[in-house]
Amino acid sequence: MGLFVVDLDGHEMDVVQVSVDPNHLKEKIGSLNHHHHEDDAAEGDSD
């Protein structure tokens, strides 16, 4: 999967190309969501 990001500001333009393996991205997002829930549980324990 690919993505181009273009930022035009006055006379300056930045172009960034990002290439991502969709399967790797899905795994990474899943692990971030998992850690987020652990943080919520830890915050609940401190009350």
mmCIF entry with sequence, helices, sheets and N, C-alpha, C, O atoms, coordinates in Angstrom:
data_MODEL
# 
_entry.id   MODEL 
# 
_entity.id                         1 
_entity.type                       polymer 
_entity.pdbx_number_of_molecules   1 
# 
_entity_poly.entity_id                      1 
_entity_poly.type                           'polypeptide(L)' 
_entity_poly.nstd_linkage                   no 
_entity_poly.nstd_monomer                   no 
_entity_poly.pdbx_seq_one_letter_code       MGLFVVDLDGHEMDVVQVSVDPNHLKEKIGSLNHHHHEDDAAEGDSD 
_entity_poly.pdbx_seq_one_letter_code_can   MGLFVVDLDGHEMDVVQVSVDPNHLKEKIGSLNHHHHEDDAAEGDSD 
_entity_poly.pdbx_strand_id                 A 
# 
loop_
_entity_poly_seq.entity_id 
_entity_poly_seq.num 
_entity_poly_seq.mon_id 
_entity_poly_seq.hetero 
1 1  MET n 
1 2  GLY n 
1 3  LEU n 
1 4  PHE n 
1 5  VAL n 
1 6  VAL n 
1 7  ASP n 
1 8  LEU n 
1 9  ASP n 
1 10 GLY n 
1 11 HIS n 
1 12 GLU n 
1 13 MET n 
1 14 ASP n 
1 15 VAL n 
1 16 VAL n 
1 17 GLN n 
1 18 VAL n 
1 19 SER n 
1 20 VAL n 
1 21 ASP n 
1 22 PRO n 
1 23 ASN n 
1 24 HIS n 
1 25 LEU n 
1 26 LYS n 
1 27 GLU n 
1 28 LYS n 
1 29 ILE n 
1 30 GLY n 
1 31 SER n 
1 32 LEU n 
1 33 ASN n 
1 34 HIS n 
1 35 HIS n 
1 36 HIS n 
1 37 HIS n 
1 38 GLU n 
1 39 ASP n 
1 40 ASP n 
1 41 ALA n 
1 42 ALA n 
1 43 GLU n 
1 44 GLY n 
1 45 ASP n 
1 46 SER n 
1 47 ASP n 
# 
_struct_asym.id          A 
_struct_asym.entity_id   1 
# 
_struct_conf.conf_type_id            HELX_P 
_struct_conf.id                      HELX_P1 
_struct_conf.pdbx_PDB_helix_id       AA1 
_struct_conf.beg_label_comp_id       PRO 
_struct_conf.beg_label_asym_id       A 
_struct_conf.beg_label_seq_id        22 
_struct_conf.pdbx_beg_PDB_ins_code   ? 
_struct_conf.end_label_comp_id       ASP 
_struct_conf.end_label_asym_id       A 
_struct_conf.end_label_seq_id        45 
_struct_conf.pdbx_end_PDB_ins_code   ? 
_struct_conf.beg_auth_comp_id        PRO 
_struct_conf.beg_auth_asym_id        A 
_struct_conf.beg_auth_seq_id         22 
_struct_conf.end_auth_comp_id        ASP 
_struct_conf.end_auth_asym_id        A 
_struct_conf.end_auth_seq_id         45 
_struct_conf.pdbx_PDB_helix_class    1 
_struct_conf.details                 ? 
_struct_conf.pdbx_PDB_helix_length   24 
# 
_struct_conf_type.id          HELX_P 
_struct_conf_type.criteria    ? 
_struct_conf_type.reference   ? 
# 
_struct_sheet.id               AA1 
_struct_sheet.type             ? 
_struct_sheet.number_strands   2 
_struct_sheet.details          ? 
# 
_struct_sheet_order.sheet_id     AA1 
_struct_sheet_order.range_id_1   1 
_struct_sheet_order.range_id_2   2 
_struct_sheet_order.offset       ? 
_struct_sheet_order.sense        anti-parallel 
# 
loop_
_struct_sheet_range.sheet_id 
_struct_sheet_range.id 
_struct_sheet_range.beg_label_comp_id 
_struct_sheet_range.beg_label_asym_id 
_struct_sheet_range.beg_label_seq_id 
_struct_sheet_range.pdbx_beg_PDB_ins_code 
_struct_sheet_range.end_label_comp_id 
_struct_sheet_range.end_label_asym_id 
_struct_sheet_range.end_label_seq_id 
_struct_sheet_range.pdbx_end_PDB_ins_code 
_struct_sheet_range.beg_auth_comp_id 
_struct_sheet_range.beg_auth_asym_id 
_struct_sheet_range.beg_auth_seq_id 
_struct_sheet_range.end_auth_comp_id 
_struct_sheet_range.end_auth_asym_id 
_struct_sheet_range.end_auth_seq_id 
AA1 1 GLY A 2  ? ASP A 9  ? GLY A 2  ASP A 9  
AA1 2 GLU A 12 ? SER A 19 ? GLU A 12 SER A 19 
# 
loop_
_atom_site.group_PDB 
_atom_site.id 
_atom_site.type_symbol 
_atom_site.label_atom_id 
_atom_site.label_alt_id 
_atom_site.label_comp_id 
_atom_site.label_asym_id 
_atom_site.label_entity_id 
_atom_site.label_seq_id 
_atom_site.pdbx_PDB_ins_code 
_atom_site.Cartn_x 
_atom_site.Cartn_y 
_atom_site.Cartn_z 
_atom_site.occupancy 
_atom_site.B_iso_or_equiv 
_atom_site.pdbx_formal_charge 
_atom_site.auth_seq_id 
_atom_site.auth_comp_id 
_atom_site.auth_asym_id 
_atom_site.auth_atom_id 
_atom_site.pdbx_PDB_model_num 
ATOM 1   N N  . MET A 1 1  ? 0.857  -1.153 0.000  1.00 0.00 ? 1  MET A N  1 
ATOM 2   C CA . MET A 1 1  ? 0.000  0.000  0.000  1.00 0.00 ? 1  MET A CA 1 
ATOM 3   C C  . MET A 1 1  ? 0.910  1.225  0.000  1.00 0.00 ? 1  MET A C  1 
ATOM 4   O O  . MET A 1 1  ? 1.923  1.246  0.699  1.00 0.00 ? 1  MET A O  1 
ATOM 5   N N  . GLY A 1 2  ? 0.565  2.214  -0.757 1.00 0.00 ? 2  GLY A N  1 
ATOM 6   C CA . GLY A 1 2  ? 1.371  3.424  -0.837 1.00 0.00 ? 2  GLY A CA 1 
ATOM 7   C C  . GLY A 1 2  ? 0.538  4.666  -0.600 1.00 0.00 ? 2  GLY A C  1 
ATOM 8   O O  . GLY A 1 2  ? -0.676 4.669  -0.801 1.00 0.00 ? 2  GLY A O  1 
ATOM 9   N N  . LEU A 1 3  ? 1.214  5.726  -0.167 1.00 0.00 ? 3  LEU A N  1 
ATOM 10  C CA . LEU A 1 3  ? 0.543  6.980  0.124  1.00 0.00 ? 3  LEU A CA 1 
ATOM 11  C C  . LEU A 1 3  ? 1.515  8.121  -0.146 1.00 0.00 ? 3  LEU A C  1 
ATOM 12  O O  . LEU A 1 3  ? 2.684  8.058  0.233  1.00 0.00 ? 3  LEU A O  1 
ATOM 13  N N  . PHE A 1 4  ? 1.023  9.154  -0.798 1.00 0.00 ? 4  PHE A N  1 
ATOM 14  C CA . PHE A 1 4  ? 1.800  10.377 -0.990 1.00 0.00 ? 4  PHE A CA 1 
ATOM 15  C C  . PHE A 1 4  ? 1.167  11.469 -0.137 1.00 0.00 ? 4  PHE A C  1 
ATOM 16  O O  . PHE A 1 4  ? -0.056 11.606 -0.097 1.00 0.00 ? 4  PHE A O  1 
ATOM 17  N N  . VAL A 1 5  ? 2.007  12.241 0.543  1.00 0.00 ? 5  VAL A N  1 
ATOM 18  C CA . VAL A 1 5  ? 1.560  13.396 1.302  1.00 0.00 ? 5  VAL A CA 1 
ATOM 19  C C  . VAL A 1 5  ? 2.251  14.610 0.700  1.00 0.00 ? 5  VAL A C  1 
ATOM 20  O O  . VAL A 1 5  ? 3.476  14.644 0.584  1.00 0.00 ? 5  VAL A O  1 
ATOM 21  N N  . VAL A 1 6  ? 1.458  15.606 0.318  1.00 0.00 ? 6  VAL A N  1 
ATOM 22  C CA . VAL A 1 6  ? 1.994  16.822 -0.294 1.00 0.00 ? 6  VAL A CA 1 
ATOM 23  C C  . VAL A 1 6  ? 1.592  18.014 0.569  1.00 0.00 ? 6  VAL A C  1 
ATOM 24  O O  . VAL A 1 6  ? 0.420  18.183 0.907  1.00 0.00 ? 6  VAL A O  1 
ATOM 25  N N  . ASP A 1 7  ? 2.578  18.835 0.919  1.00 0.00 ? 7  ASP A N  1 
ATOM 26  C CA . ASP A 1 7  ? 2.339  20.043 1.707  1.00 0.00 ? 7  ASP A CA 1 
ATOM 27  C C  . ASP A 1 7  ? 2.868  21.232 0.911  1.00 0.00 ? 7  ASP A C  1 
ATOM 28  O O  . ASP A 1 7  ? 4.071  21.349 0.677  1.00 0.00 ? 7  ASP A O  1 
ATOM 29  N N  . LEU A 1 8  ? 1.971  22.097 0.506  1.00 0.00 ? 8  LEU A N  1 
ATOM 30  C CA . LEU A 1 8  ? 2.344  23.285 -0.263 1.00 0.00 ? 8  LEU A CA 1 
ATOM 31  C C  . LEU A 1 8  ? 2.162  24.510 0.624  1.00 0.00 ? 8  LEU A C  1 
ATOM 32  O O  . LEU A 1 8  ? 1.061  24.796 1.094  1.00 0.00 ? 8  LEU A O  1 
ATOM 33  N N  . ASP A 1 9  ? 3.265  25.230 0.844  1.00 0.00 ? 9  ASP A N  1 
ATOM 34  C CA . ASP A 1 9  ? 3.242  26.403 1.717  1.00 0.00 ? 9  ASP A CA 1 
ATOM 35  C C  . ASP A 1 9  ? 3.983  27.535 1.010  1.00 0.00 ? 9  ASP A C  1 
ATOM 36  O O  . ASP A 1 9  ? 5.213  27.578 1.003  1.00 0.00 ? 9  ASP A O  1 
ATOM 37  N N  . GLY A 1 10 ? 3.229  28.434 0.426  1.00 0.00 ? 10 GLY A N  1 
ATOM 38  C CA . GLY A 1 10 ? 3.845  29.550 -0.298 1.00 0.00 ? 10 GLY A CA 1 
ATOM 39  C C  . GLY A 1 10 ? 4.650  29.043 -1.480 1.00 0.00 ? 10 GLY A C  1 
ATOM 40  O O  . GLY A 1 10 ? 4.088  28.443 -2.397 1.00 0.00 ? 10 GLY A O  1 
ATOM 41  N N  . HIS A 1 11 ? 5.968  29.275 -1.476 1.00 0.00 ? 11 HIS A N  1 
ATOM 42  C CA . HIS A 1 11 ? 6.842  28.847 -2.566 1.00 0.00 ? 11 HIS A CA 1 
ATOM 43  C C  . HIS A 1 11 ? 7.583  27.561 -2.242 1.00 0.00 ? 11 HIS A C  1 
ATOM 44  O O  . HIS A 1 11 ? 8.519  27.190 -2.950 1.00 0.00 ? 11 HIS A O  1 
ATOM 45  N N  . GLU A 1 12 ? 7.177  26.880 -1.183 1.00 0.00 ? 12 GLU A N  1 
ATOM 46  C CA . GLU A 1 12 ? 7.846  25.652 -0.756 1.00 0.00 ? 12 GLU A CA 1 
ATOM 47  C C  . GLU A 1 12 ? 6.869  24.478 -0.794 1.00 0.00 ? 12 GLU A C  1 
ATOM 48  O O  . GLU A 1 12 ? 5.728  24.583 -0.344 1.00 0.00 ? 12 GLU A O  1 
ATOM 49  N N  . MET A 1 13 ? 7.347  23.354 -1.345 1.00 0.00 ? 13 MET A N  1 
ATOM 50  C CA . MET A 1 13 ? 6.505  22.163 -1.407 1.00 0.00 ? 13 MET A CA 1 
ATOM 51  C C  . MET A 1 13 ? 7.293  20.973 -0.867 1.00 0.00 ? 13 MET A C  1 
ATOM 52  O O  . MET A 1 13 ? 8.435  20.735 -1.258 1.00 0.00 ? 13 MET A O  1 
ATOM 53  N N  . ASP A 1 14 ? 6.659  20.235 0.035  1.00 0.00 ? 14 ASP A N  1 
ATOM 54  C CA . ASP A 1 14 ? 7.240  19.008 0.576  1.00 0.00 ? 14 ASP A CA 1 
ATOM 55  C C  . ASP A 1 14 ? 6.403  17.838 0.090  1.00 0.00 ? 14 ASP A C  1 
ATOM 56  O O  . ASP A 1 14 ? 5.174  17.874 0.150  1.00 0.00 ? 14 ASP A O  1 
ATOM 57  N N  . VAL A 1 15 ? 7.076  16.797 -0.394 1.00 0.00 ? 15 VAL A N  1 
ATOM 58  C CA . VAL A 1 15 ? 6.405  15.588 -0.850 1.00 0.00 ? 15 VAL A CA 1 
ATOM 59  C C  . VAL A 1 15 ? 7.015  14.404 -0.110 1.00 0.00 ? 15 VAL A C  1 
ATOM 60  O O  . VAL A 1 15 ? 8.234  14.230 -0.091 1.00 0.00 ? 15 VAL A O  1 
ATOM 61  N N  . VAL A 1 16 ? 6.153  13.592 0.499  1.00 0.00 ? 16 VAL A N  1 
ATOM 62  C CA . VAL A 1 16 ? 6.599  12.413 1.231  1.00 0.00 ? 16 VAL A CA 1 
ATOM 63  C C  . VAL A 1 16 ? 5.868  11.203 0.673  1.00 0.00 ? 16 VAL A C  1 
ATOM 64  O O  . VAL A 1 16 ? 4.647  11.218 0.518  1.00 0.00 ? 16 VAL A O  1 
ATOM 65  N N  . GLN A 1 17 ? 6.626  10.152 0.373  1.00 0.00 ? 17 GLN A N  1 
ATOM 66  C CA . GLN A 1 17 ? 6.035  8.897  -0.081 1.00 0.00 ? 17 GLN A CA 1 
ATOM 67  C C  . GLN A 1 17 ? 6.184  7.877  1.040  1.00 0.00 ? 17 GLN A C  1 
ATOM 68  O O  . GLN A 1 17 ? 7.270  7.695  1.590  1.00 0.00 ? 17 GLN A O  1 
ATOM 69  N N  . VAL A 1 18 ? 5.085  7.220  1.369  1.00 0.00 ? 18 VAL A N  1 
ATOM 70  C CA . VAL A 1 18 ? 5.086  6.208  2.419  1.00 0.00 ? 18 VAL A CA 1 
ATOM 71  C C  . VAL A 1 18 ? 4.622  4.896  1.812  1.00 0.00 ? 18 VAL A C  1 
ATOM 72  O O  . VAL A 1 18 ? 3.594  4.843  1.138  1.00 0.00 ? 18 VAL A O  1 
ATOM 73  N N  . SER A 1 19 ? 5.388  3.835  2.055  1.00 0.00 ? 19 SER A N  1 
ATOM 74  C CA . SER A 1 19 ? 4.997  2.496  1.629  1.00 0.00 ? 19 SER A CA 1 
ATOM 75  C C  . SER A 1 19 ? 4.829  1.635  2.869  1.00 0.00 ? 19 SER A C  1 
ATOM 76  O O  . SER A 1 19 ? 5.697  1.610  3.742  1.00 0.00 ? 19 SER A O  1 
ATOM 77  N N  . VAL A 1 20 ? 3.699  0.922  2.942  1.00 0.00 ? 20 VAL A N  1 
ATOM 78  C CA . VAL A 1 20 ? 3.379  0.146  4.133  1.00 0.00 ? 20 VAL A CA 1 
ATOM 79  C C  . VAL A 1 20 ? 2.881  -1.231 3.717  1.00 0.00 ? 20 VAL A C  1 
ATOM 80  O O  . VAL A 1 20 ? 2.106  -1.365 2.770  1.00 0.00 ? 20 VAL A O  1 
ATOM 81  N N  . ASP A 1 21 ? 3.336  -2.251 4.437  1.00 0.00 ? 21 ASP A N  1 
ATOM 82  C CA . ASP A 1 21 ? 2.801  -3.603 4.280  1.00 0.00 ? 21 ASP A CA 1 
ATOM 83  C C  . ASP A 1 21 ? 1.502  -3.658 5.092  1.00 0.00 ? 21 ASP A C  1 
ATOM 84  O O  . ASP A 1 21 ? 1.555  -3.545 6.317  1.00 0.00 ? 21 ASP A O  1 
ATOM 85  N N  . PRO A 1 22 ? 0.348  -3.826 4.457  1.00 0.00 ? 22 PRO A N  1 
ATOM 86  C CA . PRO A 1 22 ? -0.932 -3.790 5.178  1.00 0.00 ? 22 PRO A CA 1 
ATOM 87  C C  . PRO A 1 22 ? -1.010 -4.800 6.324  1.00 0.00 ? 22 PRO A C  1 
ATOM 88  O O  . PRO A 1 22 ? -1.616 -4.508 7.355  1.00 0.00 ? 22 PRO A O  1 
ATOM 89  N N  . ASN A 1 23 ? -0.415 -5.972 6.166  1.00 0.00 ? 23 ASN A N  1 
ATOM 90  C CA . ASN A 1 23 ? -0.455 -6.967 7.233  1.00 0.00 ? 23 ASN A CA 1 
ATOM 91  C C  . ASN A 1 23 ? 0.346  -6.512 8.442  1.00 0.00 ? 23 ASN A C  1 
ATOM 92  O O  . ASN A 1 23 ? -0.089 -6.686 9.580  1.00 0.00 ? 23 ASN A O  1 
ATOM 93  N N  . HIS A 1 24 ? 1.511  -5.932 8.201  1.00 0.00 ? 24 HIS A N  1 
ATOM 94  C CA . HIS A 1 24 ? 2.340  -5.422 9.299  1.00 0.00 ? 24 HIS A CA 1 
ATOM 95  C C  . HIS A 1 24 ? 1.620  -4.269 10.007 1.00 0.00 ? 24 HIS A C  1 
ATOM 96  O O  . HIS A 1 24 ? 1.650  -4.177 11.234 1.00 0.00 ? 24 HIS A O  1 
ATOM 97  N N  . LEU A 1 25 ? 0.979  -3.398 9.237  1.00 0.00 ? 25 LEU A N  1 
ATOM 98  C CA . LEU A 1 25 ? 0.259  -2.270 9.812  1.00 0.00 ? 25 LEU A CA 1 
ATOM 99  C C  . LEU A 1 25 ? -0.878 -2.766 10.706 1.00 0.00 ? 25 LEU A C  1 
ATOM 100 O O  . LEU A 1 25 ? -1.088 -2.235 11.796 1.00 0.00 ? 25 LEU A O  1 
ATOM 101 N N  . LYS A 1 26 ? -1.602 -3.770 10.252 1.00 0.00 ? 26 LYS A N  1 
ATOM 102 C CA . LYS A 1 26 ? -2.707 -4.337 11.034 1.00 0.00 ? 26 LYS A CA 1 
ATOM 103 C C  . LYS A 1 26 ? -2.187 -4.895 12.356 1.00 0.00 ? 26 LYS A C  1 
ATOM 104 O O  . LYS A 1 26 ? -2.802 -4.686 13.401 1.00 0.00 ? 26 LYS A O  1 
ATOM 105 N N  . GLU A 1 27 ? -1.050 -5.610 12.315 1.00 0.00 ? 27 GLU A N  1 
ATOM 106 C CA . GLU A 1 27 ? -0.461 -6.162 13.539 1.00 0.00 ? 27 GLU A CA 1 
ATOM 107 C C  . GLU A 1 27 ? -0.041 -5.040 14.490 1.00 0.00 ? 27 GLU A C  1 
ATOM 108 O O  . GLU A 1 27 ? -0.281 -5.123 15.694 1.00 0.00 ? 27 GLU A O  1 
ATOM 109 N N  . LYS A 1 28 ? 0.581  -3.998 13.953 1.00 0.00 ? 28 LYS A N  1 
ATOM 110 C CA . LYS A 1 28 ? 1.062  -2.887 14.779 1.00 0.00 ? 28 LYS A CA 1 
ATOM 111 C C  . LYS A 1 28 ? -0.101 -2.146 15.425 1.00 0.00 ? 28 LYS A C  1 
ATOM 112 O O  . LYS A 1 28 ? -0.045 -1.814 16.609 1.00 0.00 ? 28 LYS A O  1 
ATOM 113 N N  . ILE A 1 29 ? -1.152 -1.886 14.657 1.00 0.00 ? 29 ILE A N  1 
ATOM 114 C CA . ILE A 1 29 ? -2.319 -1.205 15.208 1.00 0.00 ? 29 ILE A CA 1 
ATOM 115 C C  . ILE A 1 29 ? -2.946 -2.061 16.300 1.00 0.00 ? 29 ILE A C  1 
ATOM 116 O O  . ILE A 1 29 ? -3.353 -1.538 17.338 1.00 0.00 ? 29 ILE A O  1 
ATOM 117 N N  . GLY A 1 30 ? -3.028 -3.366 16.080 1.00 0.00 ? 30 GLY A N  1 
ATOM 118 C CA . GLY A 1 30 ? -3.573 -4.266 17.089 1.00 0.00 ? 30 GLY A CA 1 
ATOM 119 C C  . GLY A 1 30 ? -2.763 -4.243 18.367 1.00 0.00 ? 30 GLY A C  1 
ATOM 120 O O  . GLY A 1 30 ? -3.337 -4.274 19.456 1.00 0.00 ? 30 GLY A O  1 
ATOM 121 N N  . SER A 1 31 ? -1.438 -4.188 18.265 1.00 0.00 ? 31 SER A N  1 
ATOM 122 C CA . SER A 1 31 ? -0.602 -4.163 19.465 1.00 0.00 ? 31 SER A CA 1 
ATOM 123 C C  . SER A 1 31 ? -0.729 -2.826 20.190 1.00 0.00 ? 31 SER A C  1 
ATOM 124 O O  . SER A 1 31 ? -0.669 -2.787 21.419 1.00 0.00 ? 31 SER A O  1 
ATOM 125 N N  . LEU A 1 32 ? -0.902 -1.734 19.455 1.00 0.00 ? 32 LEU A N  1 
ATOM 126 C CA . LEU A 1 32 ? -1.080 -0.432 20.096 1.00 0.00 ? 32 LEU A CA 1 
ATOM 127 C C  . LEU A 1 32 ? -2.409 -0.368 20.833 1.00 0.00 ? 32 LEU A C  1 
ATOM 128 O O  . LEU A 1 32 ? -2.476 0.165  21.941 1.00 0.00 ? 32 LEU A O  1 
ATOM 129 N N  . ASN A 1 33 ? -3.458 -0.899 20.239 1.00 0.00 ? 33 ASN A N  1 
ATOM 130 C CA . ASN A 1 33 ? -4.758 -0.933 20.906 1.00 0.00 ? 33 ASN A CA 1 
ATOM 131 C C  . ASN A 1 33 ? -4.682 -1.778 22.168 1.00 0.00 ? 33 ASN A C  1 
ATOM 132 O O  . ASN A 1 33 ? -5.290 -1.434 23.182 1.00 0.00 ? 33 ASN A O  1 
ATOM 133 N N  . HIS A 1 34 ? -3.942 -2.881 22.115 1.00 0.00 ? 34 HIS A N  1 
ATOM 134 C CA . HIS A 1 34 ? -3.805 -3.762 23.266 1.00 0.00 ? 34 HIS A CA 1 
ATOM 135 C C  . HIS A 1 34 ? -3.119 -3.030 24.415 1.00 0.00 ? 34 HIS A C  1 
ATOM 136 O O  . HIS A 1 34 ? -3.562 -3.126 25.559 1.00 0.00 ? 34 HIS A O  1 
ATOM 137 N N  . HIS A 1 35 ? -2.050 -2.306 24.126 1.00 0.00 ? 35 HIS A N  1 
ATOM 138 C CA . HIS A 1 35 ? -1.332 -1.568 25.161 1.00 0.00 ? 35 HIS A CA 1 
ATOM 139 C C  . HIS A 1 35 ? -2.201 -0.448 25.732 1.00 0.00 ? 35 HIS A C  1 
ATOM 140 O O  . HIS A 1 35 ? -2.126 -0.146 26.923 1.00 0.00 ? 35 HIS A O  1 
ATOM 141 N N  . HIS A 1 36 ? -3.009 0.153  24.898 1.00 0.00 ? 36 HIS A N  1 
ATOM 142 C CA . HIS A 1 36 ? -3.880 1.231  25.351 1.00 0.00 ? 36 HIS A CA 1 
ATOM 143 C C  . HIS A 1 36 ? -4.841 0.711  26.413 1.00 0.00 ? 36 HIS A C  1 
ATOM 144 O O  . HIS A 1 36 ? -5.070 1.381  27.420 1.00 0.00 ? 36 HIS A O  1 
ATOM 145 N N  . HIS A 1 37 ? -5.404 -0.476 26.200 1.00 0.00 ? 37 HIS A N  1 
ATOM 146 C CA . HIS A 1 37 ? -6.331 -1.049 27.169 1.00 0.00 ? 37 HIS A CA 1 
ATOM 147 C C  . HIS A 1 37 ? -5.615 -1.392 28.471 1.00 0.00 ? 37 HIS A C  1 
ATOM 148 O O  . HIS A 1 37 ? -6.206 -1.265 29.543 1.00 0.00 ? 37 HIS A O  1 
ATOM 149 N N  . GLU A 1 38 ? -4.372 -1.819 28.404 1.00 0.00 ? 38 GLU A N  1 
ATOM 150 C CA . GLU A 1 38 ? -3.603 -2.095 29.612 1.00 0.00 ? 38 GLU A CA 1 
ATOM 151 C C  . GLU A 1 38 ? -3.403 -0.805 30.409 1.00 0.00 ? 38 GLU A C  1 
ATOM 152 O O  . GLU A 1 38 ? -3.498 -0.815 31.636 1.00 0.00 ? 38 GLU A O  1 
ATOM 153 N N  . ASP A 1 39 ? -3.128 0.293  29.725 1.00 0.00 ? 39 ASP A N  1 
ATOM 154 C CA . ASP A 1 39 ? -2.938 1.581  30.396 1.00 0.00 ? 39 ASP A CA 1 
ATOM 155 C C  . ASP A 1 39 ? -4.220 2.014  31.088 1.00 0.00 ? 39 ASP A C  1 
ATOM 156 O O  . ASP A 1 39 ? -4.172 2.529  32.206 1.00 0.00 ? 39 ASP A O  1 
ATOM 157 N N  . ASP A 1 40 ? -5.373 1.814  30.442 1.00 0.00 ? 40 ASP A N  1 
ATOM 158 C CA . ASP A 1 40 ? -6.661 2.162  31.040 1.00 0.00 ? 40 ASP A CA 1 
ATOM 159 C C  . ASP A 1 40 ? -6.894 1.361  32.317 1.00 0.00 ? 40 ASP A C  1 
ATOM 160 O O  . ASP A 1 40 ? -7.379 1.905  33.310 1.00 0.00 ? 40 ASP A O  1 
ATOM 161 N N  . ALA A 1 41 ? -6.555 0.082  32.299 1.00 0.00 ? 41 ALA A N  1 
ATOM 162 C CA . ALA A 1 41 ? -6.738 -0.773 33.465 1.00 0.00 ? 41 ALA A CA 1 
ATOM 163 C C  . ALA A 1 41 ? -5.834 -0.314 34.607 1.00 0.00 ? 41 ALA A C  1 
ATOM 164 O O  . ALA A 1 41 ? -6.253 -0.298 35.765 1.00 0.00 ? 41 ALA A O  1 
ATOM 165 N N  . ALA A 1 42 ? -4.607 0.056  34.288 1.00 0.00 ? 42 ALA A N  1 
ATOM 166 C CA . ALA A 1 42 ? -3.671 0.534  35.306 1.00 0.00 ? 42 ALA A CA 1 
ATOM 167 C C  . ALA A 1 42 ? -4.163 1.829  35.935 1.00 0.00 ? 42 ALA A C  1 
ATOM 168 O O  . ALA A 1 42 ? -4.027 2.026  37.142 1.00 0.00 ? 42 ALA A O  1 
ATOM 169 N N  . GLU A 1 43 ? -4.733 2.711  35.124 1.00 0.00 ? 43 GLU A N  1 
ATOM 170 C CA . GLU A 1 43 ? -5.269 3.967  35.648 1.00 0.00 ? 43 GLU A CA 1 
ATOM 171 C C  . GLU A 1 43 ? -6.453 3.699  36.572 1.00 0.00 ? 43 GLU A C  1 
ATOM 172 O O  . GLU A 1 43 ? -6.621 4.379  37.585 1.00 0.00 ? 43 GLU A O  1 
ATOM 173 N N  . GLY A 1 44 ? -7.271 2.712  36.224 1.00 0.00 ? 44 GLY A N  1 
ATOM 174 C CA . GLY A 1 44 ? -8.424 2.360  37.052 1.00 0.00 ? 44 GLY A CA 1 
ATOM 175 C C  . GLY A 1 44 ? -7.997 1.779  38.385 1.00 0.00 ? 44 GLY A C  1 
ATOM 176 O O  . GLY A 1 44 ? -8.700 1.962  39.379 1.00 0.00 ? 44 GLY A O  1 
ATOM 177 N N  . ASP A 1 45 ? -6.862 1.079  38.440 1.00 0.00 ? 45 ASP A N  1 
ATOM 178 C CA . ASP A 1 45 ? -6.388 0.479  39.679 1.00 0.00 ? 45 ASP A CA 1 
ATOM 179 C C  . ASP A 1 45 ? -5.885 1.521  40.664 1.00 0.00 ? 45 ASP A C  1 
ATOM 180 O O  . ASP A 1 45 ? -5.890 1.279  41.871 1.00 0.00 ? 45 ASP A O  1 
ATOM 181 N N  . SER A 1 46 ? -5.451 2.678  40.170 1.00 0.00 ? 46 SER A N  1 
ATOM 182 C CA . SER A 1 46 ? -4.865 3.689  41.042 1.00 0.00 ? 46 SER A CA 1 
ATOM 183 C C  . SER A 1 46 ? -5.916 4.547  41.738 1.00 0.00 ? 46 SER A C  1 
ATOM 184 O O  . SER A 1 46 ? -5.568 5.349  42.605 1.00 0.00 ? 46 SER A O  1 
ATOM 185 N N  . ASP A 1 47 ? -7.191 4.400  41.383 1.00 0.00 ? 47 ASP A N  1 
ATOM 186 C CA . ASP A 1 47 ? -8.258 5.212  42.010 1.00 0.00 ? 47 ASP A CA 1 
ATOM 187 C C  . ASP A 1 47 ? -8.602 4.713  43.386 1.00 0.00 ? 47 ASP A C  1 
ATOM 188 O O  . ASP A 1 47 ? -9.473 5.278  44.048 1.00 0.00 ? 47 ASP A O  1 
# 
